[in-house]
Structure formats: C-alpha cells, structure tokens
Amino acid sequence: MIPDGRPLVADAIVRHRRGNLVISECEITDADGQTVAIAQSSGLLLERTARPAQRATDRRLLSVLFTDVVGSTERARQLGDARWRELLDEHNALVRRQLELHKGREVKTTGDGFLATFDSPTRAVECARAIRDAMRGLGLEIRAGIHTGDCELVGGDVAGLAVHV
C-alpha cells in the first residue's frame, strides 16, 4: 500500500525464458490505474521436485461480513476524486474501528467495501449495525451481507462456498 492507504497492484509477465532462467517485467499501478513503478528481474525456475509442498488448507467455521457503500459511483462523480478519496479514508477508518471493537478480522477491502470475518454471527451482526450507524455521520449508506459457514483459510485470505454465498 502507498502512504494514503490505497492498494497497489503488480502485474508481471515473463519476457524471455531459456531453460530455467526467466527475465520478467513488472508494472505497478495505483488505485487510479496510474503506473507508479516498472521493474525488471531475472530468476531461476525451481525444479518440480524442489517446489515447496502444498500445505493442507485450514478450515474454520466463520461468520463472513461484506460491506458496500450504496451509490458510490454516483457519489464519487459528484464529489470528485480528491474529496471522494478523503471520504473513503474516513469510511475505512470507521469500519476498521468497528471491526476492532467487535473482534472482527479485516480480510481485504474492495474499493468502497470490506470483507471481514468473525468467530460468531452475533459479533458480525453487531458490527454491521455499528458500521451502518457510523456511516450516517458521513452521509453514507452501506449494504451489509453476513453468512456463517465453513471457510478455507488461505494465507491471509478466506475462500470457499461460505464466502461466495
């Protein structure tokens, strides 16, 4: 992430390969799609037998909370990029505060929304209500969806049917 908290995206492509030697190029863009860095690197491909073994996926029963700002595209158009970014920063700070208070774990942001997990549906519902109430002070309305089910923990992300329902 850059200092303003917006995520960066890296796209890489292999430009040349000879045997197990590769030369790749990477372009890094900000949330506005602007290129902020370009890098080239070389590397050695691992032999198939030398690759780390896949570890078993950890599964847990979790309550998954999704939030989304209602009418965000129109609101961003009305406010302009700079003011919309400021408002989103305030939104993000308020959501993160409520996640902390309700013992939620931020998984990721989705532009104007969040994906978070909780160890109980009650905490997820209470957090969603608190976020909704906090957003009124910013003049924003949110949608929230909650689903409880068996989730796969993959690195810092969650996956599985419970996340997609």
SESESE-47542 format. One record per residue: residue number from 1; residue in three letters; x negated, y, z negated of N, C-alpha, C in turn. Coordinates in steps of 0.05 Angstrom, whole numbers, plus 5000, padded with zeros to 4 digits. Layout:
% residues N
{num->NUM; residu->ALA; neast->X; nnorth->Y; nup->Z; caeast->X; canorth->Y; caup->Z; ceast->X; cnorth->Y; cup->Z} $
...
% end
This chain:
% residues 165
{num->1; residu->MET; neast->4983; nnorth->4976; nup->5000; caeast->5000; canorth->5000; caup->5000; ceast->4982; cnorth->5025; cup->5000} $
{num->2; residu->ILE; neast->4993; nnorth->5046; nup->5012; caeast->4979; canorth->5071; caup->5012; ceast->4988; cnorth->5086; cup->4986} $
{num->3; residu->PRO; neast->4974; nnorth->5108; nup->4979; caeast->4980; canorth->5121; caup->4953; ceast->5009; cnorth->5129; cup->4949} $
{num->4; residu->ASP; neast->5024; nnorth->5135; nup->4971; caeast->5052; canorth->5142; caup->4967; ceast->5070; cnorth->5118; cup->4962} $
{num->5; residu->GLY; neast->5059; nnorth->5094; nup->4961; caeast->5074; canorth->5070; caup->4954; ceast->5087; cnorth->5056; cup->4977} $
{num->6; residu->ARG; neast->5084; nnorth->5067; nup->5001; caeast->5096; canorth->5054; caup->5025; ceast->5078; cnorth->5031; cup->5033} $
{num->7; residu->PRO; neast->5089; nnorth->5010; nup->5043; caeast->5073; canorth->4987; caup->5051; ceast->5059; cnorth->4992; cup->5077} $
{num->8; residu->LEU; neast->5037; nnorth->4978; nup->5081; caeast->5022; canorth->4978; caup->5106; ceast->5026; cnorth->4951; cup->5119} $
{num->9; residu->VAL; neast->5025; nnorth->4950; nup->5145; caeast->5029; canorth->4925; caup->5160; ceast->5004; cnorth->4921; cup->5177} $
{num->10; residu->ALA; neast->4993; nnorth->4896; nup->5176; caeast->4969; canorth->4890; caup->5192; ceast->4978; cnorth->4869; cup->5213} $
{num->11; residu->ASP; neast->4971; nnorth->4875; nup->5238; caeast->4976; canorth->4856; caup->5260; ceast->4949; cnorth->4849; cup->5272} $
{num->12; residu->ALA; neast->4943; nnorth->4824; nup->5273; caeast->4917; canorth->4815; caup->5284; ceast->4921; cnorth->4797; cup->5308} $
{num->13; residu->ILE; neast->4901; nnorth->4798; nup->5326; caeast->4901; canorth->4780; caup->5349; ceast->4873; cnorth->4771; cup->5354} $
{num->14; residu->VAL; neast->4870; nnorth->4746; nup->5362; caeast->4844; canorth->4735; caup->5369; ceast->4838; cnorth->4745; cup->5398} $
{num->15; residu->ARG; neast->4816; nnorth->4759; nup->5401; caeast->4808; canorth->4770; caup->5428; ceast->4790; cnorth->4751; cup->5443} $
{num->16; residu->HIS; neast->4774; nnorth->4735; nup->5428; caeast->4755; canorth->4717; caup->5440; ceast->4751; cnorth->4693; cup->5422} $
{num->17; residu->ARG; neast->4749; nnorth->4669; nup->5435; caeast->4743; canorth->4645; caup->5420; ceast->4724; cnorth->4628; cup->5435} $
{num->18; residu->ARG; neast->4703; nnorth->4619; nup->5422; caeast->4684; canorth->4600; caup->5434; ceast->4678; cnorth->4579; cup->5412} $
{num->19; residu->GLY; neast->4687; nnorth->4555; nup->5417; caeast->4684; canorth->4534; caup->5396; ceast->4699; cnorth->4542; cup->5371} $
{num->20; residu->ASN; neast->4684; nnorth->4542; nup->5349; caeast->4697; canorth->4550; caup->5324; ceast->4692; cnorth->4579; cup->5316} $
{num->21; residu->LEU; neast->4680; nnorth->4595; nup->5334; caeast->4676; canorth->4623; caup->5330; ceast->4698; cnorth->4639; cup->5342} $
{num->22; residu->VAL; neast->4710; nnorth->4658; nup->5327; caeast->4731; canorth->4676; caup->5337; ceast->4724; cnorth->4705; cup->5332} $
{num->23; residu->ILE; neast->4732; nnorth->4722; nup->5350; caeast->4730; canorth->4751; caup->5346; ceast->4758; cnorth->4761; cup->5348} $
{num->24; residu->SER; neast->4766; nnorth->4775; nup->5327; caeast->4794; canorth->4785; caup->5325; ceast->4795; cnorth->4815; cup->5322} $
{num->25; residu->GLU; neast->4818; nnorth->4826; nup->5329; caeast->4823; canorth->4855; caup->5326; ceast->4848; cnorth->4858; cup->5309} $
{num->26; residu->CYS; neast->4847; nnorth->4877; nup->5291; caeast->4869; canorth->4881; caup->5273; ceast->4877; cnorth->4911; cup->5274} $
{num->27; residu->GLU; neast->4903; nnorth->4916; nup->5276; caeast->4914; canorth->4943; caup->5275; ceast->4931; cnorth->4945; cup->5251} $
{num->28; residu->ILE; neast->4927; nnorth->4966; nup->5235; caeast->4942; canorth->4971; caup->5211; ceast->4960; cnorth->4995; cup->5215} $
{num->29; residu->THR; neast->4986; nnorth->4992; nup->5210; caeast->5005; canorth->5014; caup->5213; ceast->5019; cnorth->5020; cup->5187} $
{num->30; residu->ASP; neast->5029; nnorth->5045; nup->5185; caeast->5044; canorth->5052; caup->5161; ceast->5073; cnorth->5048; cup->5166} $
{num->31; residu->ALA; neast->5090; nnorth->5056; nup->5146; caeast->5119; canorth->5051; caup->5147; ceast->5132; cnorth->5065; cup->5171} $
{num->32; residu->ASP; neast->5119; nnorth->5086; nup->5181; caeast->5129; canorth->5101; caup->5204; ceast->5120; cnorth->5089; cup->5230} $
{num->33; residu->GLY; neast->5104; nnorth->5068; nup->5230; caeast->5094; canorth->5055; caup->5254; ceast->5070; cnorth->5069; cup->5265} $
{num->34; residu->GLN; neast->5058; nnorth->5087; nup->5250; caeast->5034; canorth->5101; caup->5259; ceast->5009; cnorth->5085; cup->5253} $
{num->35; residu->THR; neast->4991; nnorth->5082; nup->5272; caeast->4966; canorth->5068; caup->5267; ceast->4949; cnorth->5083; cup->5248} $
{num->36; residu->VAL; neast->4940; nnorth->5070; nup->5226; caeast->4923; canorth->5083; caup->5206; ceast->4895; cnorth->5072; cup->5206} $
{num->37; residu->ALA; neast->4891; nnorth->5048; nup->5218; caeast->4864; canorth->5036; caup->5219; ceast->4864; cnorth->5014; cup->5240} $
{num->38; residu->ILE; neast->4840; nnorth->5011; nup->5252; caeast->4835; canorth->4989; caup->5271; ceast->4809; cnorth->4976; cup->5262} $
{num->39; residu->ALA; neast->4809; nnorth->4950; nup->5262; caeast->4785; canorth->4936; caup->5254; ceast->4780; cnorth->4912; cup->5272} $
{num->40; residu->GLN; neast->4755; nnorth->4905; nup->5275; caeast->4747; canorth->4880; caup->5289; ceast->4731; cnorth->4863; cup->5270} $
{num->41; residu->SER; neast->4734; nnorth->4837; nup->5273; caeast->4719; canorth->4819; caup->5256; ceast->4713; cnorth->4794; cup->5270} $
{num->42; residu->SER; neast->4693; nnorth->4779; nup->5260; caeast->4687; canorth->4753; caup->5271; ceast->4690; cnorth->4733; cup->5249} $
{num->43; residu->GLY; neast->4695; nnorth->4708; nup->5256; caeast->4698; canorth->4688; caup->5235; ceast->4694; cnorth->4660; cup->5247} $
{num->44; residu->LEU; neast->4690; nnorth->4641; nup->5229; caeast->4688; canorth->4613; caup->5237; ceast->4713; cnorth->4598; cup->5229} $
{num->45; residu->LEU; neast->4724; nnorth->4584; nup->5248; caeast->4747; canorth->4567; caup->5242; ceast->4738; cnorth->4543; cup->5225} $
{num->46; residu->LEU; neast->4754; nnorth->4537; nup->5205; caeast->4748; canorth->4513; caup->5189; ceast->4756; cnorth->4488; cup->5203} $
{num->47; residu->GLU; neast->4740; nnorth->4468; nup->5199; caeast->4748; canorth->4441; caup->5210; ceast->4773; cnorth->4433; cup->5196} $
{num->48; residu->ARG; neast->4790; nnorth->4418; nup->5209; caeast->4815; canorth->4410; caup->5198; ceast->4812; cnorth->4396; cup->5171} $
{num->49; residu->THR; neast->4791; nnorth->4380; nup->5169; caeast->4787; canorth->4365; caup->5143; ceast->4776; cnorth->4384; cup->5122} $
{num->50; residu->ALA; neast->4766; nnorth->4407; nup->5129; caeast->4755; canorth->4426; caup->5110; ceast->4776; cnorth->4446; cup->5099} $
{num->51; residu->ARG; neast->4799; nnorth->4446; nup->5111; caeast->4820; canorth->4464; caup->5103; ceast->4831; cnorth->4457; cup->5075} $
{num->52; residu->PRO; neast->4837; nnorth->4477; nup->5059; caeast->4848; canorth->4471; caup->5033; ceast->4874; cnorth->4455; cup->5035} $
{num->53; residu->ALA; neast->4878; nnorth->4437; nup->5017; caeast->4903; canorth->4421; caup->5018; ceast->4926; cnorth->4439; cup->5010} $
{num->54; residu->GLN; neast->4949; nnorth->4434; nup->5022; caeast->4973; canorth->4449; caup->5015; ceast->4981; cnorth->4440; cup->4987} $
{num->55; residu->ARG; neast->4987; nnorth->4459; nup->4971; caeast->4996; canorth->4451; caup->4944; ceast->5026; cnorth->4448; cup->4944} $
{num->56; residu->ALA; neast->5036; nnorth->4433; nup->4926; caeast->5064; canorth->4428; caup->4924; ceast->5078; cnorth->4454; cup->4917} $
{num->57; residu->THR; neast->5102; nnorth->4458; nup->4928; caeast->5117; canorth->4482; caup->4923; ceast->5130; cnorth->4480; cup->4896} $
{num->58; residu->ASP; neast->5128; nnorth->4502; nup->4881; caeast->5140; canorth->4503; caup->4855; ceast->5169; cnorth->4512; cup->4859} $
{num->59; residu->ARG; neast->5188; nnorth->4498; nup->4846; caeast->5216; canorth->4504; caup->4848; ceast->5227; cnorth->4512; cup->4821} $
{num->60; residu->ARG; neast->5245; nnorth->4533; nup->4821; caeast->5257; canorth->4542; caup->4796; ceast->5285; cnorth->4551; cup->4801} $
{num->61; residu->LEU; neast->5301; nnorth->4548; nup->4781; caeast->5328; canorth->4559; caup->4781; ceast->5327; cnorth->4588; cup->4775} $
{num->62; residu->LEU; neast->5334; nnorth->4605; nup->4794; caeast->5332; canorth->4634; caup->4790; ceast->5357; cnorth->4648; cup->4800} $
{num->63; residu->SER; neast->5362; nnorth->4672; nup->4789; caeast->5382; canorth->4689; caup->4800; ceast->5368; cnorth->4710; cup->4817} $
{num->64; residu->VAL; neast->5377; nnorth->4712; nup->4842; caeast->5364; canorth->4729; caup->4862; ceast->5382; cnorth->4754; cup->4866} $
{num->65; residu->LEU; neast->5371; nnorth->4777; nup->4863; caeast->5385; canorth->4803; caup->4867; ceast->5375; cnorth->4817; cup->4892} $
{num->66; residu->PHE; neast->5393; nnorth->4824; nup->4909; caeast->5386; canorth->4840; caup->4933; ceast->5401; cnorth->4867; cup->4930} $
{num->67; residu->THR; neast->5387; nnorth->4889; nup->4935; caeast->5400; canorth->4915; caup->4935; ceast->5395; cnorth->4928; cup->4962} $
{num->68; residu->ASP; neast->5412; nnorth->4947; nup->4969; caeast->5410; canorth->4961; caup->4994; ceast->5425; cnorth->4988; cup->4991} $
{num->69; residu->VAL; neast->5413; nnorth->5010; nup->5001; caeast->5426; canorth->5036; caup->5000; ceast->5447; cnorth->5037; cup->5022} $
{num->70; residu->VAL; neast->5471; nnorth->5045; nup->5014; caeast->5493; canorth->5047; caup->5033; ceast->5489; cnorth->5073; cup->5050} $
{num->71; residu->GLY; neast->5491; nnorth->5070; nup->5077; caeast->5489; canorth->5093; caup->5095; ceast->5461; cnorth->5105; cup->5096} $
{num->72; residu->SER; neast->5441; nnorth->5089; nup->5092; caeast->5413; canorth->5100; caup->5090; ceast->5404; cnorth->5113; cup->5117} $
{num->73; residu->THR; neast->5411; nnorth->5101; nup->5139; caeast->5402; canorth->5112; caup->5165; ceast->5413; cnorth->5140; cup->5169} $
{num->74; residu->GLU; neast->5439; nnorth->5143; nup->5164; caeast->5452; canorth->5169; caup->5168; ceast->5440; cnorth->5189; cup->5148} $
{num->75; residu->ARG; neast->5436; nnorth->5180; nup->5123; caeast->5426; canorth->5198; caup->5102; ceast->5397; cnorth->5207; cup->5110} $
{num->76; residu->ALA; neast->5381; nnorth->5189; nup->5119; caeast->5353; canorth->5196; caup->5127; ceast->5354; cnorth->5216; cup->5150} $
{num->77; residu->ARG; neast->5372; nnorth->5212; nup->5169; caeast->5375; canorth->5231; caup->5191; ceast->5382; cnorth->5259; cup->5181} $
{num->78; residu->GLN; neast->5401; nnorth->5260; nup->5162; caeast->5410; canorth->5286; caup->5151; ceast->5387; cnorth->5300; cup->5136} $
{num->79; residu->LEU; neast->5372; nnorth->5285; nup->5120; caeast->5352; canorth->5297; caup->5103; ceast->5325; cnorth->5302; cup->5117} $
{num->80; residu->GLY; neast->5319; nnorth->5287; nup->5137; caeast->5292; canorth->5289; caup->5150; ceast->5273; cnorth->5270; cup->5135} $
{num->81; residu->ASP; neast->5251; nnorth->5264; nup->5149; caeast->5232; canorth->5244; caup->5139; ceast->5221; cnorth->5250; cup->5111} $
{num->82; residu->ALA; neast->5211; nnorth->5275; nup->5108; caeast->5197; canorth->5282; caup->5083; ceast->5216; cnorth->5280; cup->5059} $
{num->83; residu->ARG; neast->5240; nnorth->5292; nup->5061; caeast->5259; canorth->5292; caup->5038; ceast->5269; cnorth->5264; cup->5034} $
{num->84; residu->TRP; neast->5274; nnorth->5248; nup->5055; caeast->5284; canorth->5221; caup->5052; ceast->5263; cnorth->5204; cup->5038} $
{num->85; residu->ARG; neast->5237; nnorth->5208; nup->5044; caeast->5216; canorth->5193; caup->5031; ceast->5215; cnorth->5200; cup->5001} $
{num->86; residu->GLU; neast->5219; nnorth->5225; nup->4994; caeast->5219; canorth->5233; caup->4966; ceast->5243; cnorth->5220; cup->4952} $
{num->87; residu->LEU; neast->5266; nnorth->5220; nup->4965; caeast->5289; canorth->5207; caup->4953; ceast->5285; cnorth->5177; cup->4949} $
{num->88; residu->LEU; neast->5273; nnorth->5164; nup->4969; caeast->5268; canorth->5136; caup->4967; ceast->5248; cnorth->5130; cup->4944} $
{num->89; residu->ASP; neast->5228; nnorth->5148; nup->4941; caeast->5209; canorth->5144; caup->4919; ceast->5223; cnorth->5146; cup->4892} $
{num->90; residu->GLU; neast->5242; nnorth->5165; nup->4889; caeast->5257; canorth->5167; caup->4865; ceast->5274; cnorth->5141; cup->4861} $
{num->91; residu->HIS; neast->5287; nnorth->5133; nup->4883; caeast->5303; canorth->5108; caup->4882; ceast->5286; cnorth->5085; cup->4873} $
{num->92; residu->ASN; neast->5262; nnorth->5082; nup->4885; caeast->5245; canorth->5059; caup->4878; ceast->5236; cnorth->5060; cup->4849} $
{num->93; residu->ALA; neast->5230; nnorth->5084; nup->4839; caeast->5222; canorth->5086; caup->4811; ceast->5245; cnorth->5078; cup->4792} $
{num->94; residu->LEU; neast->5269; nnorth->5087; nup->4799; caeast->5292; canorth->5080; caup->4782; ceast->5298; cnorth->5050; cup->4783} $
{num->95; residu->VAL; neast->5296; nnorth->5038; nup->4806; caeast->5301; canorth->5009; caup->4809; ceast->5280; cnorth->4994; cup->4792} $
{num->96; residu->ARG; neast->5255; nnorth->5002; nup->4795; caeast->5233; canorth->4988; caup->4781; ceast->5237; cnorth->4991; cup->4751} $
{num->97; residu->ARG; neast->5246; nnorth->5014; nup->4742; caeast->5251; canorth->5018; caup->4713; ceast->5273; cnorth->4999; cup->4703} $
{num->98; residu->GLN; neast->5294; nnorth->4996; nup->4719; caeast->5316; canorth->4978; caup->4711; ceast->5307; cnorth->4949; cup->4712} $
{num->99; residu->LEU; neast->5291; nnorth->4941; nup->4731; caeast->5280; canorth->4914; caup->4732; ceast->5264; cnorth->4908; cup->4707} $
{num->100; residu->GLU; neast->5248; nnorth->4928; nup->4699; caeast->5232; canorth->4924; caup->4675; ceast->5250; cnorth->4921; cup->4650} $
{num->101; residu->LEU; neast->5270; nnorth->4938; nup->4648; caeast->5288; canorth->4937; caup->4625; ceast->5304; cnorth->4911; cup->4623} $
{num->102; residu->HIS; neast->5310; nnorth->4900; nup->4646; caeast->5327; canorth->4876; caup->4647; ceast->5311; cnorth->4850; cup->4652} $
{num->103; residu->LYS; neast->5284; nnorth->4853; nup->4650; caeast->5266; canorth->4830; caup->4652; ceast->5268; cnorth->4816; cup->4680} $
{num->104; residu->GLY; neast->5271; nnorth->4833; nup->4700; caeast->5271; canorth->4823; caup->4728; ceast->5243; cnorth->4824; cup->4739} $
{num->105; residu->ARG; neast->5239; nnorth->4810; nup->4761; caeast->5213; canorth->4810; caup->4774; ceast->5217; cnorth->4819; cup->4803} $
{num->106; residu->GLU; neast->5204; nnorth->4841; nup->4810; caeast->5205; canorth->4851; caup->4838; ceast->5190; cnorth->4831; cup->4856} $
{num->107; residu->VAL; neast->5204; nnorth->4822; nup->4876; caeast->5191; canorth->4804; caup->4896; ceast->5181; cnorth->4821; cup->4919} $
{num->108; residu->LYS; neast->5198; nnorth->4839; nup->4929; caeast->5190; canorth->4856; caup->4951; ceast->5211; cnorth->4878; cup->4956} $
{num->109; residu->THR; neast->5202; nnorth->4899; nup->4970; caeast->5221; canorth->4919; caup->4978; ceast->5227; cnorth->4915; cup->5008} $
{num->110; residu->THR; neast->5250; nnorth->4925; nup->5016; caeast->5259; canorth->4921; caup->5043; ceast->5266; cnorth->4948; cup->5056} $
{num->111; residu->GLY; neast->5249; nnorth->4967; nup->5053; caeast->5254; canorth->4994; caup->5063; ceast->5270; cnorth->5010; cup->5043} $
{num->112; residu->ASP; neast->5297; nnorth->5006; nup->5043; caeast->5314; canorth->5021; caup->5024; ceast->5327; cnorth->5001; cup->5005} $
{num->113; residu->GLY; neast->5315; nnorth->4978; nup->5001; caeast->5327; canorth->4958; caup->4983; ceast->5305; cnorth->4942; cup->4969} $
{num->114; residu->PHE; neast->5315; nnorth->4925; nup->4951; caeast->5297; canorth->4908; caup->4935; ceast->5306; cnorth->4879; cup->4936} $
{num->115; residu->LEU; neast->5287; nnorth->4861; nup->4933; caeast->5292; canorth->4833; caup->4927; ceast->5278; cnorth->4828; cup->4901} $
{num->116; residu->ALA; neast->5294; nnorth->4818; nup->4881; caeast->5283; canorth->4813; caup->4854; ceast->5295; cnorth->4787; cup->4844} $
{num->117; residu->THR; neast->5281; nnorth->4775; nup->4824; caeast->5291; canorth->4751; caup->4812; ceast->5293; cnorth->4755; cup->4782} $
{num->118; residu->PHE; neast->5311; nnorth->4738; nup->4770; caeast->5317; canorth->4739; caup->4741; ceast->5319; cnorth->4710; cup->4732} $
{num->119; residu->ASP; neast->5315; nnorth->4707; nup->4706; caeast->5318; canorth->4680; caup->4695; ceast->5347; cnorth->4674; cup->4687} $
{num->120; residu->SER; neast->5365; nnorth->4693; nup->4690; caeast->5393; canorth->4688; caup->4684; ceast->5411; cnorth->4706; cup->4701} $
{num->121; residu->PRO; neast->5434; nnorth->4696; nup->4708; caeast->5453; canorth->4712; caup->4723; ceast->5463; cnorth->4737; cup->4708} $
{num->122; residu->THR; neast->5465; nnorth->4734; nup->4682; caeast->5474; canorth->4757; caup->4665; ceast->5455; cnorth->4780; cup->4668} $
{num->123; residu->ARG; neast->5429; nnorth->4775; nup->4666; caeast->5410; canorth->4797; caup->4668; ceast->5411; cnorth->4809; cup->4696} $
{num->124; residu->ALA; neast->5415; nnorth->4793; nup->4717; caeast->5416; canorth->4803; caup->4744; ceast->5440; cnorth->4821; cup->4747} $
{num->125; residu->VAL; neast->5463; nnorth->4813; nup->4737; caeast->5488; canorth->4829; caup->4739; ceast->5485; cnorth->4855; cup->4723} $
{num->126; residu->GLU; neast->5474; nnorth->4854; nup->4699; caeast->5470; canorth->4878; caup->4683; ceast->5451; cnorth->4897; cup->4697} $
{num->127; residu->CYS; neast->5430; nnorth->4886; nup->4709; caeast->5411; canorth->4903; caup->4723; ceast->5424; cnorth->4916; cup->4747} $
{num->128; residu->ALA; neast->5439; nnorth->4901; nup->4762; caeast->5453; canorth->4912; caup->4786; ceast->5471; cnorth->4935; cup->4778} $
{num->129; residu->ARG; neast->5486; nnorth->4932; nup->4756; caeast->5504; canorth->4953; caup->4746; ceast->5488; cnorth->4978; cup->4738} $
{num->130; residu->ALA; neast->5465; nnorth->4973; nup->4724; caeast->5449; canorth->4996; caup->4715; ceast->5436; cnorth->5010; cup->4739} $
{num->131; residu->ILE; neast->5428; nnorth->4996; nup->4759; caeast->5417; canorth->5008; caup->4784; ceast->5439; cnorth->5025; cup->4797} $
{num->132; residu->ARG; neast->5462; nnorth->5013; nup->4800; caeast->5485; canorth->5027; caup->4812; ceast->5490; cnorth->5054; cup->4798} $
{num->133; residu->ASP; neast->5491; nnorth->5052; nup->4771; caeast->5497; canorth->5076; caup->4755; ceast->5474; cnorth->5097; cup->4758} $
{num->134; residu->ALA; neast->5449; nnorth->5088; nup->4758; caeast->5426; canorth->5106; caup->4761; ceast->5426; cnorth->5120; cup->4788} $
{num->135; residu->MET; neast->5435; nnorth->5106; nup->4809; caeast->5434; canorth->5117; caup->4836; ceast->5454; cnorth->5140; cup->4839} $
{num->136; residu->ARG; neast->5475; nnorth->5140; nup->4823; caeast->5495; canorth->5161; caup->4825; ceast->5482; cnorth->5188; cup->4819} $
{num->137; residu->GLY; neast->5463; nnorth->5188; nup->4801; caeast->5448; canorth->5213; caup->4795; ceast->5432; cnorth->5223; cup->4818} $
{num->138; residu->LEU; neast->5425; nnorth->5206; nup->4837; caeast->5411; canorth->5214; caup->4861; ceast->5429; cnorth->5219; cup->4884} $
{num->139; residu->GLY; neast->5455; nnorth->5215; nup->4880; caeast->5474; canorth->5218; caup->4902; ceast->5474; cnorth->5195; cup->4921} $
{num->140; residu->LEU; neast->5464; nnorth->5172; nup->4912; caeast->5463; canorth->5148; caup->4929; ceast->5482; cnorth->5127; cup->4919} $
{num->141; residu->GLU; neast->5491; nnorth->5111; nup->4938; caeast->5508; canorth->5088; caup->4931; ceast->5493; cnorth->5063; cup->4941} $
{num->142; residu->ILE; neast->5493; nnorth->5042; nup->4925; caeast->5480; canorth->5017; caup->4933; ceast->5499; cnorth->4994; cup->4935} $
{num->143; residu->ARG; neast->5492; nnorth->4975; nup->4951; caeast->5505; canorth->4949; caup->4951; ceast->5486; cnorth->4930; cup->4937} $
{num->144; residu->ALA; neast->5497; nnorth->4911; nup->4923; caeast->5481; canorth->4891; caup->4909; ceast->5493; cnorth->4863; cup->4913} $
{num->145; residu->GLY; neast->5477; nnorth->4844; nup->4918; caeast->5485; canorth->4816; caup->4920; ceast->5469; cnorth->4800; cup->4902} $
{num->146; residu->ILE; neast->5482; nnorth->4781; nup->4888; caeast->5468; canorth->4763; caup->4869; ceast->5475; cnorth->4734; cup->4875} $
{num->147; residu->HIS; neast->5456; nnorth->4717; nup->4875; caeast->5460; canorth->4689; caup->4879; ceast->5442; cnorth->4674; cup->4860} $
{num->148; residu->THR; neast->5452; nnorth->4653; nup->4847; caeast->5436; canorth->4636; caup->4830; ceast->5433; cnorth->4609; cup->4843} $
{num->149; residu->GLY; neast->5409; nnorth->4599; nup->4844; caeast->5404; canorth->4573; caup->4856; ceast->5375; cnorth->4565; cup->4853} $
{num->150; residu->ASP; neast->5369; nnorth->4542; nup->4864; caeast->5342; canorth->4531; caup->4864; ceast->5325; cnorth->4546; cup->4884} $
{num->151; residu->CYS; neast->5303; nnorth->4558; nup->4876; caeast->5286; canorth->4574; caup->4894; ceast->5258; cnorth->4562; cup->4895} $
{num->152; residu->GLU; neast->5245; nnorth->4564; nup->4918; caeast->5218; canorth->4556; caup->4921; ceast->5200; cnorth->4581; cup->4916} $
{num->153; residu->LEU; neast->5180; nnorth->4577; nup->4899; caeast->5161; canorth->4599; caup->4894; ceast->5137; cnorth->4594; cup->4912} $
{num->154; residu->VAL; neast->5132; nnorth->4613; nup->4930; caeast->5111; canorth->4610; caup->4950; ceast->5093; cnorth->4635; cup->4947} $
{num->155; residu->GLY; neast->5070; nnorth->4632; nup->4933; caeast->5054; canorth->4655; caup->4927; ceast->5070; cnorth->4674; cup->4910} $
{num->156; residu->GLY; neast->5072; nnorth->4699; nup->4918; caeast->5088; canorth->4718; caup->4903; ceast->5116; cnorth->4721; cup->4914} $
{num->157; residu->ASP; neast->5123; nnorth->4705; nup->4933; caeast->5149; canorth->4707; caup->4946; ceast->5168; cnorth->4684; cup->4937} $
{num->158; residu->VAL; neast->5193; nnorth->4687; nup->4944; caeast->5212; canorth->4665; caup->4939; ceast->5225; cnorth->4657; cup->4965} $
{num->159; residu->ALA; neast->5232; nnorth->4632; nup->4967; caeast->5244; canorth->4622; caup->4992; ceast->5264; cnorth->4601; cup->4985} $
{num->160; residu->GLY; neast->5278; nnorth->4591; nup->5005; caeast->5298; canorth->4570; caup->5001; ceast->5326; cnorth->4580; cup->5006} $
{num->161; residu->LEU; neast->5344; nnorth->4561; nup->5006; caeast->5372; canorth->4567; caup->5012; ceast->5384; cnorth->4588; cup->4993} $
{num->162; residu->ALA; neast->5376; nnorth->4587; nup->4967; caeast->5387; canorth->4605; caup->4947; ceast->5381; cnorth->4634; cup->4954} $
{num->163; residu->VAL; neast->5359; nnorth->4639; nup->4968; caeast->5351; canorth->4666; caup->4976; ceast->5367; cnorth->4675; cup->5000} $
{num->164; residu->HIS; neast->5375; nnorth->4657; nup->5017; caeast->5388; canorth->4665; caup->5042; ceast->5418; cnorth->4665; cup->5040} $
{num->165; residu->VAL; neast->5430; nnorth->4655; nup->5019; caeast->5459; canorth->4654; caup->5016; ceast->5470; cnorth->4681; cup->5007} $
% end
